[in-house]
Amino acid sequence: MRYKLLFTLFLFPALCLAEDGKLTGKVIGTVETVDYTTFARSTTANTREMAFDGNLNTCFASWERSYTWTGLDLGSKHIITRVGWSPRNDVHGEERVLLGVFEGANREDFMDALPLYIITERGTIGQISHATVDCSAGFRYVRYVGPSDARCNIAELEFYGHPGEGDDSHLYTLTNLPTVSIHTLNGEIPYDKEHDIEAQIAIISDEEVRLLSEPGFIRERGNFSRTVPKKPYRIKFESKQHVLDAPAKAKKWTLINNYGDKTLMRNLLAFELSRRMGMPYTPYGRAVDVLLNGEYKGCYQLCDQVNVNKHRVNITEMTPEDNTGSALTGGYFFEVDAYAYEEKWWFNSSRNTPVTIKSPDDDEITYEQFNYIRNHFNLMESNWRTYLDLDTFLRHFLVGELSGNTDTYWSVFMYKQRDDNTVFTGPVWDFDLAFDNDNRTYPVNSKSDYIYRSGGSYAGNMRNFVDRIVVSDANARAQLLRIWDEARQGGLTNENLVAYIDQMEAKLEQSQQLNFLRWPIMNSYVHQNPRLWGSYEKEVQNVRRFMQERMAWMDKKLGYTYTPSAIEEIAVNYCEPYQVYTLSGRYCGTSLNTLSHGIYIIRQEGKAIKVAH
């Protein structure tokens, strides 16, 4: 695997192969510019043509500060083999090229554009820097998109290559992670979580040889996470897609921004805890790099949109006609939600717990269905021993407490299947504040009681509801201990969790460097950060330390003594592809997420490993 962030900038001699000479064409790009002599809007000063005039003392400078560009219409497809650039000759010029992106496209509007190269080093005024381009596709249109808030500000650009149709056998990713490149119609930027914007969504993965490029839509998502500069998004394909190695084939997916989590891994680590705790469904998640209209947005987590799907929340999907008899009984997917009042279909329970209905969808749910699930939730809340699935509730509880998540009961997903009165809990979600990342509860391990009782946030009456089960019911406490023992014996150990954190740290190394160039917040308090650790390595070490201390804290709180089982535990690199088989050799897929507990064989990188799940 190529390491892309270091040693990617090269100065090439003027001579090059004849077939890969400097390309010319019609100059295209952003029209409105800034006239720096008057700081007025212009179309004649600092124009896009000046980036191709061969003069290092002129420059292109756009009027808008972001999402602006200039490039060439080559007239026919060309395979680009290298690019060149020189920054504007001013005091900020050299840094303004950092994270500038080169793209190629075959549509004039660049909706189908793919990345060619991202600049990761400062430029040099008065000198053209060059970089090789390792992309086999052919493009008619090429461009340079300036980084955010830079007015593009480029003195000179060069594209080299040769005519050719090309193919998709080898494409470019920004780092070792998959690259998600999204282009919207007319360059419109998502602005709220209600309005879908037409988009083309491209995902490049599998060592740069796999391309998924499909039409779809994008909008913002989330609640508090929408208020930070690095926005979270929901993407929706026009038709269901298999994305990366996710189990589900679905239209809707999320891009989690992880802004306040400077390790960029807290949600992924929590999902790993969920798998090891035996939750029936753990959301799929994968770290990716994201581009929007050619502008680098950062390292994100591409994740399931948690909805009804046989590989997500596996319940019957209702229709507006399901209003009587057995059909009215489900399935329902809903959320105990502190933000419920912002949603269209929600209610306060008889015990003052706010609940949002997630499925049936807002535009399909009927009043009969709304009244049914509201009444059933009230029944469950008052008679939990009869209507609550205690097993999933306690496993969900343990994930929240083991991660030290102050938001566990601020938002709780639950669901009910058709012809089944039981209400199940899950999946787990939202761990930006977990693993000692909340100044209201830091340090979590200094507390003598569970985090939900020691400063944790909760919606409505959820603290009392949890108390009735975990604190006041002896049978529930006994089952909690049995589940904990099962998980500990099944591989929930310090060694395995530290190995997972180590794997994620190595996997994210290249991407985190780019991310914190784009968002230089390492030494700033954001969200609820309790401390400034000063570096990515120290941020990860804090999580590693917390996890080791928390395991001992949980053992003590539960009155449990861990005795290793006779099964040898060998860490699996869950960041890399693997295949799962039963002991009899039956193929079970490419993920442990949806499998029941037991012993499995995992094949990875030519090796077979027996694991307890």
Salt bridges, closest charged atoms under 4 A:
ASP20 OD1 - HIS162 ND1 2.51
GLU32 OE1 - ARG41 NH1 2.83
GLU49 OE2 - ARG48 NE 3.45
ASP73 OD1 - ARG140 NE 2.76
ASP90 OD2 - ARG88 NH1 3.33
ASP90 OD2 - ARG96 NH1 3.08
GLU94 OE1 - ARG122 NH2 3.46
GLU95 OE2 - HIS92 ND1 3.78
GLU95 OE1 - ARG122 NH1 3.76
GLU103 OE1 - ARG143 NH2 2.85
GLU103 OE2 - HIS183 NE2 2.73
ASP109 OD2 - ARG107 NH2 2.64
ASP134 OD2 - ARG2 NE 3.82
ASP134 OD2 - HIS170 NE2 3.14
ASP149 OD1 - ARG65 NE 2.50
GLU158 OE2 - LYS22 NZ 3.71
GLU158 OE1 - HIS130 NE2 2.74
GLU165 OE1 - LYS77 NZ 3.26
ASP192 OD2 - HIS195 ND1 2.64
ASP196 OD1 - ARG219 NH1 3.86
ASP196 OD1 - ARG234 NH2 3.21
ASP206 OD2 - ARG210 NH1 3.76
GLU208 OE2 - ARG2 NH2 2.69
GLU208 OE2 - LYS4 NZ 2.41
GLU208 OE1 - HIS170 NE2 3.24
GLU220 OE1 - ARG226 NE 2.93
ASP245 OD1 - ARG286 NH1 3.31
ASP261 OD1 - ARG266 NH1 2.63
GLU272 OE1 - ARG275 NH2 2.79
GLU272 OE2 - ARG276 NE 2.89
GLU295 OE2 - LYS297 NZ 3.35
GLU295 OE2 - ARG518 NH2 3.45
ASP304 OD1 - ARG312 NE 3.18
ASP322 OD2 - ARG418 NH2 3.06
GLU335 OE1 - LYS358 NZ 3.51
GLU343 OE2 - LYS193 NZ 3.95
ASP391 OD2 - ARG395 NE 2.88
GLU401 OE1 - ARG550 NH2 3.36
ASP436 OD2 - ARG545 NH2 3.19
ASP438 OD2 - ARG440 NH2 2.75
ASP449 OD2 - ARG453 NH1 2.54
ASP449 OD1 - LYS557 NZ 3.24
ASP467 OD1 - ARG453 NE 2.80
ASP467 OD2 - ARG463 NE 3.95
ASP473 OD2 - ARG385 NH2 2.64
GLU486 OE2 - ARG395 NH1 2.87
GLU486 OE2 - HIS597 NE2 3.20
ASP502 OD1 - ARG544 NH2 2.95
GLU505 OE1 - ARG544 NH2 2.74
GLU549 OE1 - ARG545 NH1 2.90
ASP555 OD2 - ARG488 NH2 2.85
GLU576 OE2 - LYS507 NZ 2.71
